[in-house]
Amino acid sequence: MKEPAILAEALTKDFGPIHALSGIDLRLEKGEFLTILGPNGAGKTTLIKILATLMRPTSGLVRVAGYDLAEAGEALRRRIGVISHQTYLYENLTAYENLRFYGRMYGVQDLEDHIRGVLEEVGLKGRRDHLVRTYSRGMQQRLSIARALIHDPSVLLLDEPYTGLDQHATRMLTGLLARLRDGERTVILTTHQLSQGLELSDFVAILVRGRIVYQEKVAGLSLADLEDAYFQHVGQEYRWDTQ
């Protein structure tokens, strides 16, 4: 059987008496895009951190890009790009200097060509020599995506990248993420934005109290259908999450 790009079986994560993840089963093939929705505290960030090798699970099987999480190390991290509301950028360095630092850390060959390419892809070619602290929030997030792409990862993990963005920056980020759907990269996005989930993804899932309670193909699914499913599983008290 073909090796999936991301596989989780009976995945759990406990923090003392708190069950952050309670038996997650997940399978994504190469090139597929999944959006995970859910309220604050549902376990979305915990799941992303485990898939990104930043946190160890309590139990269960996890395989990413063909590597068993329990055994993989640097080889797996070179296959993964991570984007979150934290940019992991050095504000006193320029965009070019940030990308050169991360590129060298990953041992990227032909680094200058890669830097030019990702800066052009995120629309920051003209600002490459400006300090990151002079960037708007939206520009920093675009540079964060360039940082995550510099080593050409096969798996992208995006943890609530829309946090703190205004409407203009949100639209630009959505367009950029849409262009990343190239059939080669496998992507998981966590967000509160139901409309972005539909626009960008092949599949959507709803995570509540550490469990995936809903998963569906986007094809043929309307925003109204998704909203109904969300409120049914999450509850009316979380209606603000979709704003």
C-alpha positions in Angstrom: 0.0 0.0 0.0 1.2 3.5 -0.8 2.8 5.3 2.1 0.6 8.3 3.1 2.3 11.7 3.6 0.8 12.0 7.1 -0.6 9.2 9.2 -1.8 9.3 12.8 -3.4 6.3 14.6 -4.8 6.4 18.1 -2.7 9.5 18.8 -3.0 10.9 22.4 -1.3 13.7 24.3 -1.8 14.2 28.1 -0.6 17.0 30.2 -1.0 15.5 33.6 -4.7 14.9 34.1 -5.6 17.0 31.0 -6.2 15.0 27.8 -5.2 17.4 25.0 -5.6 14.8 22.3 -7.7 11.7 22.8 -7.3 9.1 20.0 -6.7 11.1 16.8 -6.8 9.1 13.6 -5.7 11.0 10.5 -4.5 10.1 7.0 -3.4 12.4 4.2 -2.0 11.5 0.9 0.7 13.4 -0.9 -0.5 16.8 -2.2 -3.7 16.9 -0.1 -4.7 19.9 1.9 -6.6 19.6 5.2 -8.1 22.4 7.3 -8.7 21.6 10.9 -11.3 23.9 12.6 -12.2 24.1 16.3 -12.5 26.4 19.3 -9.6 27.6 21.4 -8.3 24.7 23.6 -9.5 22.0 21.2 -6.0 20.6 20.7 -5.1 22.1 17.3 -1.8 23.6 18.3 -0.8 20.4 20.2 -1.5 18.3 17.1 0.6 20.6 14.9 3.5 20.6 17.4 3.5 16.8 17.5 3.4 16.5 13.7 6.2 19.0 13.5 8.4 17.0 15.9 8.3 19.8 18.4 6.4 17.7 21.0 6.2 14.0 21.7 2.9 12.2 21.9 1.9 10.3 25.0 0.9 7.3 22.8 -0.1 6.3 19.3 1.6 6.0 15.9 2.6 9.0 13.9 4.3 8.9 10.5 5.2 12.0 8.5 6.8 12.0 5.0 7.6 8.3 5.4 9.3 8.7 8.8 8.1 7.2 12.1 8.0 10.2 14.6 9.4 8.0 17.4 12.5 7.3 15.5 13.0 10.2 13.1 15.2 13.3 13.8 16.8 15.8 11.6 16.0 13.9 8.4 12.3 14.4 9.0 12.6 18.0 10.1 14.1 18.8 6.7 10.9 17.6 5.1 8.6 19.8 7.2 7.9 23.6 7.0 6.1 25.2 10.0 4.1 28.4 9.9 2.2 29.9 12.8 1.1 33.2 14.2 4.6 33.4 15.6 6.8 34.2 12.7 10.1 32.9 14.1 11.9 35.8 12.3 14.7 37.9 13.6 13.4 41.5 13.6 16.8 43.1 13.5 17.8 41.2 10.4 16.7 41.9 6.9 14.4 39.5 5.0 17.4 38.3 3.0 19.5 37.7 6.2 16.7 35.8 7.8 16.3 33.5 4.8 20.1 33.0 4.5 20.3 32.0 8.2 17.5 29.4 7.8 18.8 28.2 4.5 22.3 27.6 5.9 20.7 25.8 8.9 19.0 23.4 6.6 22.0 23.0 4.3 20.1 24.3 1.2 22.1 24.0 -2.0 22.1 26.9 -4.4 20.8 29.1 -1.6 20.9 32.4 -3.4 18.6 31.0 -6.1 16.3 29.7 -3.4 16.2 33.0 -1.6 15.3 34.9 -4.8 12.7 32.3 -5.7 10.8 32.3 -2.3 11.0 36.1 -2.0 9.4 36.5 -5.4 6.8 33.8 -4.6 5.6 35.7 -1.5 5.8 39.1 -3.2 8.7 40.6 -1.1 11.5 40.7 -3.7 11.6 44.5 -3.5 11.9 44.5 0.3 14.6 41.9 0.7 17.1 44.3 2.2 14.7 46.0 4.7 14.8 45.1 8.4 11.9 42.8 9.4 10.9 45.2 12.2 9.9 47.7 9.5 7.4 45.2 8.0 3.7 45.2 8.6 2.1 42.2 10.3 1.0 40.8 6.9 4.4 41.2 5.4 6.0 39.4 8.3 3.6 36.5 7.8 4.5 36.3 4.1 8.2 36.3 5.0 7.4 33.6 7.6 6.0 31.5 4.7 9.2 32.1 2.7 11.2 31.0 5.7 9.1 27.8 5.8 9.6 27.1 2.1 13.3 27.9 1.9 14.3 24.2 2.1 11.4 23.0 -0.2 9.6 20.9 2.4 7.1 18.2 1.2 4.9 18.8 4.3 3.6 22.2 5.4 2.0 22.7 8.8 0.2 26.0 9.4 -1.0 26.8 12.9 -3.5 29.7 12.9 -1.5 31.9 10.5 -4.4 34.4 10.2 -4.1 35.5 13.8 -3.7 39.3 14.0 -4.1 40.0 10.3 -6.4 42.7 8.9 -8.8 42.0 6.1 -6.3 43.1 3.4 -3.5 40.9 4.8 -5.9 38.0 5.2 -6.9 38.1 1.6 -3.2 38.3 0.5 -2.4 35.3 2.7 -5.3 33.3 1.4 -4.1 33.9 -2.2 -0.6 32.9 -1.3 -1.7 29.7 0.4 -3.9 28.8 -2.6 -0.9 29.1 -4.9 0.9 26.5 -2.6 -1.6 23.9 -3.6 0.7 22.4 -6.3 -0.2 18.7 -5.8 3.3 18.1 -4.4 3.1 19.6 -0.9 0.9 18.1 1.7 -0.7 20.8 3.9 -2.5 21.0 7.2 -3.9 24.3 8.2 -5.6 25.1 11.6 -7.8 28.1 11.7 -11.0 29.7 13.1 -11.9 30.9 9.6 -14.5 28.5 8.2 -14.6 30.3 4.8 -10.8 30.0 4.3 -11.1 26.3 5.2 -13.5 25.8 2.3 -11.7 28.0 -0.1 -8.3 26.4 0.3 -8.7 22.7 1.2 -9.5 19.3 -0.1 -10.8 18.2 3.3 -12.1 19.9 6.5 -12.2 18.5 10.0 -13.5 19.7 13.3 -11.5 19.1 16.4 -13.3 19.4 19.8 -11.8 18.5 23.2 -9.0 16.6 21.6 -11.1 14.5 19.2 -11.9 14.8 15.5 -15.7 14.8 15.6 -16.3 15.6 11.9 -14.3 15.2 8.6 -15.6 15.8 5.1 -14.5 16.4 1.6 -14.8 20.1 0.5 -16.2 19.2 -2.9 -19.9 19.9 -2.8 -19.8 21.3 0.8 -21.3 24.7 1.2 -20.3 27.3 3.9 -23.8 27.0 5.4 -23.3 23.2 5.6 -20.0 23.6 7.3 -21.4 26.2 9.7 -24.2 23.9 10.7 -21.8 21.1 11.3 -19.5 23.3 13.3 -22.2 24.7 15.6 -23.7 21.2 16.0 -20.4 19.7 17.2 -18.8 22.7 18.9 -21.9 24.5 20.3 -23.4 27.9 20.0 -21.2 29.4 22.7 -18.3 29.4 20.2 -20.0 31.2 17.4 -17.5 34.0 17.7 -14.8 31.7 16.4 -16.0 32.0 12.9 -15.9 35.8 12.7 
